[in-house]
Amino acid sequence: MATLKQVAAHAEVSVQTVSNALNAPHRLRPDTLERVNRSIELLNYRPNRNARSLRTSSVELIGYCVPDWPDQTHLVMDQFLHALCAAAERTGRHILLFTAPPGVDGMPTYDDLHARRLVDGFVLSQTETHDPRHGWLKEQGIPFVSFGRVWKETTQPGPWVDVDGAAGSAMAVRHLYDTGRRRIAFIGWPKSSGLGEDRLGGWRDECKALGLPTAGLSVRCREDSLDEGARAAASLLDAGREVDGIVALSDILALGALRELTRRGLTPGRDLSVTGFDDSPLADVVAPGLTSLRQPMDDIAGELITILTGSADGRPVERLLQPELVIRGSTAPG
């Protein structure tokens, strides 16, 4: 196997230039970088990952604990995992997937992975209040970044990337308003969910800004399921609130609401409009198609890797990205 010195001799550059080509390519002129990369390819040079990460304290292999999401969200999780792996590979890095129990019980897995130098840093998700992972990783000096904010804490325990759920809910309300809807309800999660309260707040604030009523127009579901979405829609309709639009916190709840409308002989998009959140693959296959807020998975993954690998160029280590409203038949003008 070729060595770093052999690559440098072949490319007629210094060893430091080859190191820059591998670790900081932006420091090299394009023609120099091209020459070094050509030598690396011709000599089939493969850097020693352990030696390089020990020498530079860089993040080469990234650990990600696959969360135990409900069955309905697996399709969205698949999109995120694909985007995360692709973003890492574009920088010459890879993702190691693993599972671990939640909370303190899962910490030995993180400790073992790092102690054996199987990973150099972690992307976290399913973060929660007083999550033990943040403090432990900080104490150990192990790089990490979270997908999602930790709710109900005055300061965030580390760098994060998230999607602005409140802005997304407001975007959905504005869209329904522009299509003629004036009594727009919200179907959400239990009060214990910080994410749910964030999206609820976006709905409430936008309705207030538009002069729309909110009293009695929000329903909390016990869980994220089709049945709960259908139950919530039924309670709104049975209460005689004259609802003509529904902003649902998730695609699953929205699809449940669509099912209840159809059961009652109502036409989604004509009699009552419904929006979801996540733009899961199911949103495009139901009839009518579900208008939904799409999370920018490629951008999320790219920002996570940029922050984790120290390539943020001094930018803040907190990223709040905007969702995109994908309009389909469930919100046809009334």
C-alpha positions as CSV (number, residue, x, y, z in Angstrom):
1,M,0.0,0.0,0.0
2,A,1.3,3.4,-0.9
3,T,2.4,5.9,1.8
4,L,1.8,9.6,2.2
5,K,5.4,10.3,1.3
6,Q,5.1,8.2,-1.9
7,V,2.1,10.2,-3.0
8,A,3.9,13.4,-2.3
9,A,6.9,12.3,-4.4
10,H,4.7,11.2,-7.2
11,A,2.7,14.5,-7.3
12,E,5.9,16.5,-6.8
13,V,4.5,18.3,-3.8
14,S,5.2,18.3,0.0
15,V,3.7,15.8,2.4
16,Q,1.8,18.7,4.0
17,T,0.2,19.5,0.6
18,V,-1.0,15.9,0.4
19,S,-2.4,16.2,3.9
20,N,-4.2,19.4,2.9
21,A,-5.7,17.7,-0.1
22,L,-7.1,15.0,2.2
23,N,-8.2,17.2,5.2
24,A,-8.5,20.8,3.9
25,P,-8.8,20.8,0.1
26,H,-10.0,24.4,0.1
27,R,-6.5,25.5,1.0
28,L,-5.1,24.3,-2.3
29,R,-5.2,25.8,-5.8
30,P,-7.5,23.7,-8.1
31,D,-4.6,22.6,-10.3
32,T,-2.6,21.4,-7.3
33,L,-5.5,19.6,-5.8
34,E,-6.2,17.9,-9.1
35,R,-2.6,16.7,-9.4
36,V,-2.5,15.3,-5.9
37,N,-5.9,13.6,-6.3
38,R,-4.6,12.0,-9.5
39,S,-1.6,10.6,-7.7
40,I,-3.7,9.3,-4.9
41,E,-5.9,7.5,-7.4
42,L,-3.0,6.1,-9.4
43,L,-1.2,4.8,-6.4
44,N,-4.4,3.6,-4.8
45,Y,-3.5,5.4,-1.6
46,R,-5.8,4.8,1.4
47,P,-5.2,6.9,4.5
48,N,-5.1,5.1,7.8
49,R,-8.3,6.3,9.5
50,N,-7.3,5.7,13.1
51,A,-3.9,7.3,12.6
52,R,-5.3,10.3,10.9
53,S,-8.1,10.9,13.4
54,L,-5.6,10.5,16.3
55,R,-3.2,13.0,14.7
56,T,-5.7,15.6,13.7
57,S,-8.6,15.0,16.2
58,S,-10.8,15.0,13.1
59,V,-14.1,13.2,12.7
60,E,-13.8,10.5,10.1
61,L,-16.4,7.9,11.0
62,I,-19.7,9.2,12.4
63,G,-22.0,7.2,14.6
64,Y,-25.8,7.5,14.4
65,C,-28.2,5.7,16.7
66,V,-31.2,4.6,14.7
67,P,-34.2,5.7,16.8
68,D,-37.2,3.5,17.6
69,W,-39.7,5.5,15.7
70,P,-43.4,4.4,15.2
71,D,-43.9,2.3,12.1
72,Q,-45.6,5.1,10.2
73,T,-42.5,7.4,10.4
74,H,-40.1,4.8,9.0
75,L,-40.5,6.2,5.4
76,V,-39.4,9.6,6.5
77,M,-36.5,8.1,8.6
78,D,-35.4,6.3,5.5
79,Q,-35.2,9.6,3.6
80,F,-33.1,11.1,6.4
81,L,-30.7,8.2,6.7
82,H,-30.1,8.2,2.9
83,A,-29.5,12.0,3.0
84,L,-27.1,11.7,6.0
85,C,-25.1,8.9,4.5
86,A,-24.8,10.8,1.2
87,A,-23.8,14.0,2.9
88,A,-21.0,12.2,4.9
89,E,-19.7,10.4,1.8
90,R,-19.4,13.7,-0.2
91,T,-16.8,14.7,2.4
92,G,-15.0,11.3,2.3
93,R,-16.6,10.2,5.5
94,H,-19.1,7.4,6.4
95,I,-21.9,6.7,8.8
96,L,-22.0,3.8,11.3
97,L,-25.5,2.9,12.3
98,F,-26.2,1.3,15.6
99,T,-29.0,0.9,18.2
100,A,-29.0,1.6,21.9
101,P,-31.6,1.9,24.7
102,P,-32.9,5.4,25.4
103,G,-31.5,7.5,28.2
104,V,-28.8,6.4,30.7
105,D,-29.2,2.8,29.7
106,G,-27.8,3.5,26.3
107,M,-24.6,5.3,27.4
108,P,-22.4,2.2,27.5
109,T,-23.0,1.7,23.8
110,Y,-21.7,5.2,23.0
111,D,-18.8,4.7,25.4
112,D,-17.9,1.4,23.8
113,L,-18.1,2.7,20.2
114,H,-15.7,5.5,20.9
115,A,-13.4,3.6,23.2
116,R,-12.8,1.1,20.5
117,R,-12.3,3.9,18.0
118,L,-15.1,2.7,15.8
119,V,-16.5,6.2,15.6
120,D,-15.0,9.7,16.1
121,G,-18.2,11.7,16.7
122,F,-22.0,11.4,16.8
123,V,-25.1,12.7,15.2
124,L,-27.9,12.6,17.8
125,S,-31.7,12.6,17.3
126,Q,-34.7,12.0,19.5
127,T,-33.2,14.4,21.9
128,E,-35.1,15.1,25.1
129,T,-35.0,17.3,28.2
130,H,-32.0,16.4,30.4
131,D,-30.7,14.0,27.7
132,P,-27.7,12.3,29.3
133,R,-25.8,12.0,26.0
134,H,-25.0,15.7,25.7
135,G,-23.3,16.1,29.1
136,W,-21.3,12.8,28.7
137,L,-20.1,13.7,25.2
138,K,-19.0,17.1,26.3
139,E,-17.1,15.7,29.3
140,Q,-15.3,13.2,27.0
141,G,-14.5,15.9,24.4
142,I,-16.3,13.9,21.7
143,P,-17.8,15.9,18.8
144,F,-21.5,15.8,18.4
145,V,-24.4,17.6,16.8
146,S,-28.2,17.1,17.3
147,F,-30.9,16.9,14.7
148,G,-33.6,18.7,16.6
149,R,-33.7,21.1,19.5
150,V,-34.0,20.1,23.1
151,W,-37.3,21.5,24.4
152,K,-38.0,23.0,27.8
153,E,-34.4,24.0,28.5
154,T,-33.3,27.6,28.7
155,T,-30.1,27.0,26.7
156,Q,-29.4,24.3,24.2
157,P,-26.8,21.7,25.4
158,G,-24.9,21.7,22.1
159,P,-24.9,22.4,18.4
160,W,-28.1,21.5,16.5
161,V,-29.9,21.6,13.2
162,D,-33.7,21.8,13.1
163,V,-36.7,22.7,10.9
164,D,-38.9,25.6,11.9
165,G,-42.1,23.9,12.8
166,A,-43.8,27.1,13.9
167,A,-43.1,28.7,10.6
168,G,-44.4,25.7,8.8
169,S,-47.7,25.7,10.7
170,A,-48.0,29.4,9.9
171,M,-47.3,28.7,6.3
172,A,-50.1,26.2,6.2
173,V,-52.5,28.6,7.8
174,R,-51.7,31.3,5.4
175,H,-52.2,28.9,2.4
176,L,-55.6,27.9,3.7
177,Y,-56.5,31.5,4.3
178,D,-55.5,32.4,0.8
179,T,-57.8,29.6,-0.6
180,G,-60.8,31.1,1.3
181,R,-60.8,29.1,4.6
182,R,-61.7,31.1,7.7
183,R,-62.2,28.6,10.5
184,I,-59.0,26.7,10.5
185,A,-58.5,24.0,13.3
186,F,-55.3,22.4,14.5
187,I,-54.7,18.7,15.3
188,G,-51.6,18.2,17.5
189,W,-49.8,16.1,20.1
190,P,-50.0,16.0,23.9
191,K,-48.9,19.1,25.8
192,S,-45.7,17.2,26.9
193,S,-44.4,17.4,23.4
194,G,-42.2,20.5,22.9
195,L,-42.2,20.0,19.2
196,G,-46.0,19.8,19.2
197,E,-46.3,23.0,21.2
198,D,-44.0,24.8,18.8
199,R,-46.1,23.9,15.8
200,L,-49.3,24.7,17.7
201,G,-47.9,28.1,18.5
202,G,-47.2,28.8,14.9
203,W,-50.8,27.9,14.0
204,R,-52.2,30.1,16.8
205,D,-50.0,33.1,16.1
206,E,-50.8,33.1,12.4
207,C,-54.5,32.8,13.0
208,K,-54.3,35.7,15.4
209,A,-52.3,37.8,12.8
210,L,-55.0,37.1,10.2
211,G,-57.9,37.8,12.6
212,L,-59.1,34.2,12.6
213,P,-60.7,32.4,15.7
214,T,-58.7,29.8,17.6
215,A,-60.9,29.1,20.7
216,G,-62.1,25.5,20.7
217,L,-60.4,24.8,17.4
218,S,-57.4,22.7,18.6
219,V,-57.4,19.1,19.5
220,R,-54.6,17.2,21.2
221,C,-54.1,13.5,20.2
222,R,-52.8,10.8,22.5
223,E,-50.4,9.5,19.9
224,D,-49.3,10.0,16.3
225,S,-51.7,7.5,14.5
226,L,-54.4,7.3,11.8
227,D,-57.0,6.5,14.4
228,E,-56.1,9.5,16.6
229,G,-56.2,11.8,13.6
230,A,-59.7,10.4,12.6
231,R,-60.9,10.8,16.2
232,A,-59.7,14.4,16.4
233,A,-61.3,15.3,13.1
234,A,-64.6,13.7,14.3
235,S,-64.5,15.7,17.5
236,L,-64.1,18.9,15.6
237,L,-66.9,18.1,13.2
238,D,-69.3,16.9,15.9
239,A,-68.7,20.0,18.1
240,G,-70.4,22.1,15.4
241,R,-67.5,24.5,15.1
242,E,-68.1,24.9,11.3
243,V,-64.5,24.1,10.6
244,D,-63.4,24.5,7.0
245,G,-59.7,23.8,7.3
246,I,-57.4,21.6,9.4
247,V,-53.7,22.0,10.0
248,A,-52.4,18.7,11.3
249,L,-49.1,18.3,13.1
250,S,-48.1,15.3,11.0
251,D,-48.9,13.5,7.8
252,I,-50.2,10.5,9.8
253,L,-52.7,12.7,11.7
254,A,-53.7,14.4,8.5
255,L,-54.3,11.1,6.7
256,G,-56.5,10.0,9.7
257,A,-58.5,13.3,9.3
258,L,-58.9,12.6,5.5
259,R,-60.2,9.1,6.3
260,E,-62.8,10.6,8.7
261,L,-63.9,13.2,6.1
262,T,-64.4,10.5,3.5
263,R,-66.3,8.3,5.9
264,R,-68.8,11.1,6.4
265,G,-69.2,11.7,2.7
266,L,-67.2,14.9,2.7
267,T,-64.8,15.8,-0.1
268,P,-61.3,16.8,1.1
269,G,-60.3,20.0,-0.6
270,R,-63.8,21.0,-1.5
271,D,-65.8,20.7,1.7
272,L,-62.8,21.0,4.1
273,S,-59.1,21.4,3.4
274,V,-56.4,19.5,5.3
275,T,-52.6,19.9,5.5
276,G,-50.0,17.6,7.0
277,F,-46.3,17.9,8.0
278,D,-43.3,15.9,6.7
279,D,-44.4,15.3,3.1
280,S,-43.9,11.5,3.6
281,P,-44.2,9.3,0.5
282,L,-47.8,8.5,1.6
283,A,-48.8,12.1,1.0
284,D,-48.4,11.7,-2.8
285,V,-50.2,8.3,-3.1
286,V,-53.5,9.0,-1.4
287,A,-56.4,10.5,-3.3
288,P,-56.7,13.4,-3.2
289,G,-53.0,14.1,-2.6
290,L,-52.2,15.5,0.8
291,T,-50.8,19.1,1.0
292,S,-47.9,18.8,3.3
293,L,-44.8,20.6,4.6
294,R,-41.6,19.0,3.3
295,Q,-38.5,18.9,5.5
296,P,-35.4,19.8,3.5
297,M,-33.6,16.5,4.3
298,D,-30.6,17.1,2.0
299,D,-30.0,20.5,3.6
300,I,-30.5,19.1,7.1
301,A,-28.0,16.3,6.5
302,G,-25.5,18.7,4.9
303,E,-25.6,21.1,7.8
304,L,-25.2,18.3,10.4
305,I,-22.1,17.0,8.7
306,T,-20.7,20.5,8.2
307,I,-21.0,21.4,11.9
308,L,-19.7,18.0,13.1
309,T,-16.6,18.1,10.9
310,G,-15.7,21.6,11.9
311,S,-16.3,23.1,8.4
312,A,-18.7,25.8,9.5
313,D,-16.2,28.6,8.9
314,G,-17.1,30.4,12.0
315,R,-20.8,30.4,11.4
316,P,-23.2,29.8,14.3
317,V,-23.6,26.1,15.3
318,E,-27.4,26.5,15.4
319,R,-29.3,26.1,12.2
320,L,-33.0,26.6,11.9
321,L,-34.1,25.7,8.4
322,Q,-37.4,26.5,6.6
323,P,-39.8,23.8,5.4
324,E,-41.4,23.9,2.0
325,L,-45.2,23.7,1.4
326,V,-46.1,21.1,-1.2
327,I,-49.6,21.8,-2.4
328,R,-51.9,19.0,-3.5
329,G,-55.6,18.2,-3.9
330,S,-56.4,18.2,-0.2
331,T,-56.4,22.0,-0.2
332,A,-58.1,22.8,-3.5
333,P,-59.8,26.2,-3.3
334,G,-63.1,26.1,-1.5
